[in-house]
């Protein structure tokens, strides 16, 4: 499964990318506002730090302006993916941009039929929002399973990008359900490699090794 980081904090993304485990990045207008910096400058820094797909979201509501915004975003770097909302206008923009060779991530997906339409529009990525469905008392992971089944039935190449991830369990379950990618907040990513038995086991190994008085280097 590809691991994307859900953030617009260029400095933090650069540090996380040093692990060699980050395949891409997703941003959204709220994350850009939180970062508090110039959008285009931030995007340039992120694209330079992470070679994979970097989603940058349009803010227009009509397809024509979405397409114009998307084309401008695509001038920032080759790895920019245009993020469009799952609305009628967003799907039209997606179809037009994809037909012209510009990859799109269709965001704010909350149902399997929405995902079906995004695939028909030729989207490179579909972003079902797991956490927000869970927050509302629904089962976000069931949506991933439904989309996986539909995409497999018709061999749609659109990649399922599990979004609105809140926990490591979300990452695990999305991987089991067959999501192609997960976009993960930095804090959740950092928690993925942690386990208290790893820490205590390592501590015991180091204590025993020290007692041998030996060195490897
Ligand atoms: C996806 O691309 C979105 O940026 C993101 O996952 C939204 O997550 P949230 O529900 O935590 O805001």
Boltz pocket constraint, residues with backbone or C-beta under 6 A from the ligand:
constraints:
  - pocket:
      binder: B
      contacts: [[A, 6], [A, 26], [A, 27], [A, 28], [A, 107], [A, 127], [A, 129], [A, 131], [A, 132], [A, 162], [A, 163], [A, 164], [A, 165], [A, 183]]
      max_distance: 6.0
